[in-house]
Amino acid sequence: MGNIFLSILGISVSVGLIVIGLILLTPFLNKRYAAKWKYLIWIFLALRLLIPFSGANRQDVMDRISQQKAETSSESEENDANNPSETAMPYRGMIVEIPVQMTTPINASSGKNTADITMLDVVTLVWIIGSLIVISVHLISYSHYKRQVVKKGRIIKETRILSQIFRLKRELHISRTVCVMEYDEAESPMIIGFIKPVLVLPKEQYNSEDLFFILKHELVHFKRGDVYLKLLFVTANAVHWFNPIIWIMQKEAVIDMELSCDERVTQGTSF
């Protein structure tokens, strides 16, 4: 698993630099381009964050690390002088240095059994546990909220709302059934559910214009599959939980998701 973590680390660093560049260029991009284009970039970067391998053979890198550990100190110094990248993992022009200490075995003896554990193994284990915790917290919170909506929510049967949804579904070419529920504790309208979608509305009184834009906004989310893309961003964030820039990327992606949805609603252009 160590080689996978090194690949993840290399991707995290390179994508993080791209994210910083995009954030710095946001004022310029917002003036020149629609939010949907930056949203598409976030989607591409999230997918890249979840693909830990590139054209380089990571096993070759690990083999070189193993060879280095078997060499004597004098031979290592000579090889380092001739091959400075011996302890580094290349990634598309970038180099992630691997400290020698991370590949040095930590011997733990118990009777006749001896296990060699490196610092890289320890770091990899911490990474896996952290990723599982982050994704579990999100999934548990989401499942709890959905159960509360189903349990305490009320299915909306008002003709005014249902007829508006019918017209919008026909306009947006949506054929799937969408259940509409009112939930007192909902902070804002939203679409939840991966298999059986539910459009959740807070308990408020809406005039015809507000109702039109709210319902269309949520149905555009539904048509584009934004609920699945949110899961993509959450998963990418969970895998790269150790990188604060990826947390920022997730927040920026959600903002651009909403902005691009508003553009679709108000301008009537396709995604």
LUMDRENDO-540895 format. One record per residue (C-alpha): residue number from 1; y, x, z; residue in three letters. Coordinates in steps of 0.05 Angstrom, whole numbers, plus 5000, padded with zeros to 4 digits. Layout:
LUMDRENDO-540895
(rec NUM, (Y, X, Z), "ALA"),
...
This chain:
LUMDRENDO-540895
(rec 1, (5000, 5000, 5000), "MET"),
(rec 2, (5046, 5060, 5009), "GLY"),
(rec 3, (5056, 5068, 4934), "ASN"),
(rec 4, (5075, 4995, 4928), "ILE"),
(rec 5, (5127, 5002, 4982), "PHE"),
(rec 6, (5156, 5064, 4948), "LEU"),
(rec 7, (5161, 5024, 4883), "SER"),
(rec 8, (5195, 4967, 4921), "ILE"),
(rec 9, (5243, 5016, 4953), "LEU"),
(rec 10, (5262, 5046, 4886), "GLY"),
(rec 11, (5274, 4978, 4856), "ILE"),
(rec 12, (5314, 4956, 4917), "SER"),
(rec 13, (5361, 5015, 4912), "VAL"),
(rec 14, (5373, 5008, 4837), "SER"),
(rec 15, (5382, 4932, 4838), "VAL"),
(rec 16, (5426, 4939, 4899), "GLY"),
(rec 17, (5473, 4984, 4860), "LEU"),
(rec 18, (5476, 4931, 4804), "ILE"),
(rec 19, (5491, 4877, 4856), "VAL"),
(rec 20, (5549, 4918, 4884), "ILE"),
(rec 21, (5577, 4927, 4814), "GLY"),
(rec 22, (5572, 4852, 4800), "LEU"),
(rec 23, (5606, 4834, 4865), "ILE"),
(rec 24, (5663, 4883, 4850), "LEU"),
(rec 25, (5670, 4854, 4781), "LEU"),
(rec 26, (5667, 4781, 4804), "THR"),
(rec 27, (5742, 4767, 4797), "PRO"),
(rec 28, (5741, 4793, 4726), "PHE"),
(rec 29, (5676, 4757, 4708), "LEU"),
(rec 30, (5699, 4691, 4736), "ASN"),
(rec 31, (5761, 4693, 4692), "LYS"),
(rec 32, (5724, 4712, 4628), "ARG"),
(rec 33, (5656, 4679, 4634), "TYR"),
(rec 34, (5625, 4614, 4659), "ALA"),
(rec 35, (5588, 4617, 4726), "ALA"),
(rec 36, (5522, 4601, 4691), "LYS"),
(rec 37, (5520, 4671, 4660), "TRP"),
(rec 38, (5526, 4705, 4728), "LYS"),
(rec 39, (5475, 4657, 4755), "TYR"),
(rec 40, (5427, 4677, 4700), "LEU"),
(rec 41, (5438, 4750, 4718), "ILE"),
(rec 42, (5419, 4735, 4791), "TRP"),
(rec 43, (5355, 4701, 4767), "ILE"),
(rec 44, (5337, 4762, 4725), "PHE"),
(rec 45, (5351, 4810, 4783), "LEU"),
(rec 46, (5310, 4767, 4830), "ALA"),
(rec 47, (5251, 4770, 4782), "LEU"),
(rec 48, (5259, 4846, 4776), "ARG"),
(rec 49, (5259, 4852, 4851), "LEU"),
(rec 50, (5190, 4819, 4853), "LEU"),
(rec 51, (5160, 4864, 4799), "ILE"),
(rec 52, (5144, 4929, 4836), "PRO"),
(rec 53, (5119, 4969, 4777), "PHE"),
(rec 54, (5152, 4998, 4716), "SER"),
(rec 55, (5125, 5041, 4659), "GLY"),
(rec 56, (5115, 5101, 4705), "ALA"),
(rec 57, (5046, 5108, 4736), "ASN"),
(rec 58, (5058, 5105, 4812), "ARG"),
(rec 59, (4988, 5130, 4826), "GLN"),
(rec 60, (5006, 5196, 4793), "ASP"),
(rec 61, (5064, 5202, 4841), "VAL"),
(rec 62, (5018, 5191, 4901), "MET"),
(rec 63, (4968, 5241, 4873), "ASP"),
(rec 64, (5022, 5293, 4870), "ARG"),
(rec 65, (5041, 5278, 4942), "ILE"),
(rec 66, (4969, 5287, 4963), "SER"),
(rec 67, (4965, 5353, 4926), "GLN"),
(rec 68, (5027, 5377, 4960), "GLN"),
(rec 69, (4999, 5362, 5030), "LYS"),
(rec 70, (4938, 5404, 5014), "ALA"),
(rec 71, (4978, 5466, 4994), "GLU"),
(rec 72, (5000, 5521, 5041), "THR"),
(rec 73, (5073, 5528, 5063), "SER"),
(rec 74, (5086, 5587, 5017), "SER"),
(rec 75, (5055, 5552, 4957), "GLU"),
(rec 76, (5095, 5489, 4973), "SER"),
(rec 77, (5160, 5528, 4973), "GLU"),
(rec 78, (5143, 5559, 4907), "GLU"),
(rec 79, (5124, 5493, 4876), "ASN"),
(rec 80, (5186, 5460, 4903), "ASP"),
(rec 81, (5228, 5514, 4869), "ALA"),
(rec 82, (5194, 5504, 4802), "ASN"),
(rec 83, (5185, 5429, 4808), "ASN"),
(rec 84, (5241, 5400, 4850), "PRO"),
(rec 85, (5217, 5329, 4837), "SER"),
(rec 86, (5149, 5342, 4868), "GLU"),
(rec 87, (5164, 5299, 4929), "THR"),
(rec 88, (5206, 5247, 4895), "ALA"),
(rec 89, (5190, 5182, 4862), "MET"),
(rec 90, (5225, 5175, 4795), "PRO"),
(rec 91, (5253, 5107, 4775), "TYR"),
(rec 92, (5291, 5100, 4710), "ARG"),
(rec 93, (5336, 5160, 4720), "GLY"),
(rec 94, (5341, 5151, 4795), "MET"),
(rec 95, (5303, 5191, 4847), "ILE"),
(rec 96, (5282, 5165, 4915), "VAL"),
(rec 97, (5268, 5225, 4959), "GLU"),
(rec 98, (5206, 5222, 5002), "ILE"),
(rec 99, (5214, 5263, 5066), "PRO"),
(rec 100, (5155, 5310, 5077), "VAL"),
(rec 101, (5148, 5282, 5147), "GLN"),
(rec 102, (5129, 5214, 5119), "MET"),
(rec 103, (5069, 5243, 5084), "THR"),
(rec 104, (5046, 5286, 5141), "THR"),
(rec 105, (4984, 5256, 5176), "PRO"),
(rec 106, (4989, 5232, 5247), "ILE"),
(rec 107, (4920, 5247, 5277), "ASN"),
(rec 108, (4892, 5196, 5324), "ALA"),
(rec 109, (4824, 5215, 5352), "SER"),
(rec 110, (4775, 5168, 5386), "SER"),
(rec 111, (4707, 5198, 5401), "GLY"),
(rec 112, (4678, 5223, 5336), "LYS"),
(rec 113, (4723, 5180, 5292), "ASN"),
(rec 114, (4788, 5210, 5267), "THR"),
(rec 115, (4839, 5171, 5227), "ALA"),
(rec 116, (4897, 5202, 5189), "ASP"),
(rec 117, (4958, 5157, 5192), "ILE"),
(rec 118, (5023, 5179, 5159), "THR"),
(rec 119, (5093, 5156, 5175), "MET"),
(rec 120, (5093, 5123, 5106), "LEU"),
(rec 121, (5035, 5080, 5129), "ASP"),
(rec 122, (5074, 5059, 5191), "VAL"),
(rec 123, (5137, 5042, 5151), "VAL"),
(rec 124, (5096, 5003, 5101), "THR"),
(rec 125, (5064, 4962, 5156), "LEU"),
(rec 126, (5132, 4947, 5186), "VAL"),
(rec 127, (5157, 4925, 5117), "TRP"),
(rec 128, (5098, 4878, 5107), "ILE"),
(rec 129, (5106, 4847, 5176), "ILE"),
(rec 130, (5181, 4838, 5165), "GLY"),
(rec 131, (5170, 4805, 5097), "SER"),
(rec 132, (5119, 4756, 5126), "LEU"),
(rec 133, (5166, 4738, 5183), "ILE"),
(rec 134, (5226, 4725, 5137), "VAL"),
(rec 135, (5187, 4682, 5088), "ILE"),
(rec 136, (5151, 4645, 5144), "SER"),
(rec 137, (5216, 4627, 5179), "VAL"),
(rec 138, (5245, 4598, 5114), "HIS"),
(rec 139, (5182, 4559, 5097), "LEU"),
(rec 140, (5174, 4532, 5168), "ILE"),
(rec 141, (5247, 4511, 5171), "SER"),
(rec 142, (5242, 4477, 5103), "TYR"),
(rec 143, (5178, 4440, 5120), "SER"),
(rec 144, (5206, 4417, 5187), "HIS"),
(rec 145, (5270, 4390, 5154), "TYR"),
(rec 146, (5230, 4353, 5100), "LYS"),
(rec 147, (5186, 4321, 5153), "ARG"),
(rec 148, (5248, 4298, 5191), "GLN"),
(rec 149, (5277, 4268, 5128), "VAL"),
(rec 150, (5213, 4230, 5112), "VAL"),
(rec 151, (5205, 4208, 5184), "LYS"),
(rec 152, (5276, 4188, 5201), "LYS"),
(rec 153, (5306, 4176, 5133), "GLY"),
(rec 154, (5314, 4109, 5098), "ARG"),
(rec 155, (5294, 4096, 5026), "ILE"),
(rec 156, (5355, 4071, 4989), "ILE"),
(rec 157, (5345, 4006, 4952), "LYS"),
(rec 158, (5417, 3988, 4936), "GLU"),
(rec 159, (5423, 3966, 4864), "THR"),
(rec 160, (5490, 4002, 4855), "ARG"),
(rec 161, (5459, 4069, 4871), "ILE"),
(rec 162, (5393, 4059, 4835), "LEU"),
(rec 163, (5426, 4035, 4771), "SER"),
(rec 164, (5472, 4095, 4771), "GLN"),
(rec 165, (5412, 4141, 4779), "ILE"),
(rec 166, (5376, 4106, 4722), "PHE"),
(rec 167, (5435, 4116, 4675), "ARG"),
(rec 168, (5443, 4189, 4695), "LEU"),
(rec 169, (5369, 4203, 4686), "LYS"),
(rec 170, (5372, 4174, 4616), "ARG"),
(rec 171, (5435, 4216, 4601), "GLU"),
(rec 172, (5402, 4280, 4626), "LEU"),
(rec 173, (5334, 4264, 4595), "HIS"),
(rec 174, (5297, 4263, 4661), "ILE"),
(rec 175, (5232, 4226, 4660), "SER"),
(rec 176, (5204, 4243, 4729), "ARG"),
(rec 177, (5212, 4195, 4787), "THR"),
(rec 178, (5262, 4215, 4840), "VAL"),
(rec 179, (5260, 4181, 4908), "CYS"),
(rec 180, (5329, 4171, 4940), "VAL"),
(rec 181, (5334, 4172, 5016), "MET"),
(rec 182, (5391, 4166, 5066), "GLU"),
(rec 183, (5387, 4214, 5125), "TYR"),
(rec 184, (5438, 4211, 5181), "ASP"),
(rec 185, (5433, 4285, 5198), "GLU"),
(rec 186, (5440, 4311, 5127), "ALA"),
(rec 187, (5501, 4356, 5122), "GLU"),
(rec 188, (5508, 4346, 5047), "SER"),
(rec 189, (5471, 4315, 4988), "PRO"),
(rec 190, (5411, 4355, 4965), "MET"),
(rec 191, (5345, 4355, 4927), "ILE"),
(rec 192, (5283, 4373, 4967), "ILE"),
(rec 193, (5209, 4374, 4950), "GLY"),
(rec 194, (5171, 4417, 4900), "PHE"),
(rec 195, (5120, 4365, 4879), "ILE"),
(rec 196, (5151, 4298, 4900), "LYS"),
(rec 197, (5226, 4307, 4894), "PRO"),
(rec 198, (5272, 4270, 4942), "VAL"),
(rec 199, (5347, 4263, 4933), "LEU"),
(rec 200, (5376, 4262, 5003), "VAL"),
(rec 201, (5444, 4230, 5016), "LEU"),
(rec 202, (5483, 4233, 5082), "PRO"),
(rec 203, (5500, 4166, 5113), "LYS"),
(rec 204, (5569, 4154, 5084), "GLU"),
(rec 205, (5606, 4104, 5042), "GLN"),
(rec 206, (5617, 4129, 4971), "TYR"),
(rec 207, (5664, 4100, 4919), "ASN"),
(rec 208, (5639, 4094, 4848), "SER"),
(rec 209, (5671, 4159, 4824), "GLU"),
(rec 210, (5646, 4201, 4882), "ASP"),
(rec 211, (5577, 4171, 4875), "LEU"),
(rec 212, (5574, 4187, 4801), "PHE"),
(rec 213, (5591, 4261, 4811), "PHE"),
(rec 214, (5546, 4269, 4872), "ILE"),
(rec 215, (5486, 4239, 4839), "LEU"),
(rec 216, (5497, 4276, 4773), "LYS"),
(rec 217, (5506, 4341, 4810), "HIS"),
(rec 218, (5440, 4334, 4846), "GLU"),
(rec 219, (5403, 4310, 4784), "LEU"),
(rec 220, (5428, 4370, 4745), "VAL"),
(rec 221, (5399, 4413, 4801), "HIS"),
(rec 222, (5334, 4375, 4793), "PHE"),
(rec 223, (5333, 4382, 4717), "LYS"),
(rec 224, (5344, 4457, 4720), "ARG"),
(rec 225, (5291, 4467, 4773), "GLY"),
(rec 226, (5340, 4499, 4822), "ASP"),
(rec 227, (5295, 4483, 4881), "VAL"),
(rec 228, (5244, 4531, 4851), "TYR"),
(rec 229, (5298, 4583, 4837), "LEU"),
(rec 230, (5321, 4579, 4909), "LYS"),
(rec 231, (5249, 4595, 4929), "LEU"),
(rec 232, (5252, 4654, 4881), "LEU"),
(rec 233, (5315, 4681, 4915), "PHE"),
(rec 234, (5285, 4670, 4984), "VAL"),
(rec 235, (5221, 4707, 4964), "THR"),
(rec 236, (5260, 4766, 4934), "ALA"),
(rec 237, (5301, 4769, 4998), "ASN"),
(rec 238, (5239, 4768, 5041), "ALA"),
(rec 239, (5207, 4825, 5002), "VAL"),
(rec 240, (5271, 4866, 5007), "HIS"),
(rec 241, (5292, 4844, 5077), "TRP"),
(rec 242, (5308, 4916, 5096), "PHE"),
(rec 243, (5364, 4919, 5044), "ASN"),
(rec 244, (5428, 4882, 5067), "PRO"),
(rec 245, (5454, 4881, 4996), "ILE"),
(rec 246, (5397, 4835, 4975), "ILE"),
(rec 247, (5417, 4787, 5030), "TRP"),
(rec 248, (5487, 4786, 5000), "ILE"),
(rec 249, (5457, 4776, 4931), "MET"),
(rec 250, (5420, 4714, 4955), "GLN"),
(rec 251, (5485, 4683, 4982), "LYS"),
(rec 252, (5522, 4700, 4918), "GLU"),
(rec 253, (5466, 4671, 4876), "ALA"),
(rec 254, (5469, 4604, 4913), "VAL"),
(rec 255, (5545, 4602, 4905), "ILE"),
(rec 256, (5539, 4613, 4830), "ASP"),
(rec 257, (5483, 4562, 4827), "MET"),
(rec 258, (5530, 4509, 4855), "GLU"),
(rec 259, (5589, 4531, 4811), "LEU"),
(rec 260, (5546, 4530, 4748), "SER"),
(rec 261, (5521, 4461, 4767), "CYS"),
(rec 262, (5593, 4436, 4776), "ASP"),
(rec 263, (5609, 4463, 4707), "GLU"),
(rec 264, (5552, 4424, 4678), "ARG"),
(rec 265, (5574, 4361, 4713), "VAL"),
(rec 266, (5648, 4364, 4696), "THR"),
(rec 267, (5645, 4394, 4627), "GLN"),
(rec 268, (5582, 4360, 4602), "GLY"),
(rec 269, (5555, 4425, 4571), "THR"),
(rec 270, (5482, 4444, 4571), "SER"),
(rec 271, (5456, 4498, 4619), "PHE"),
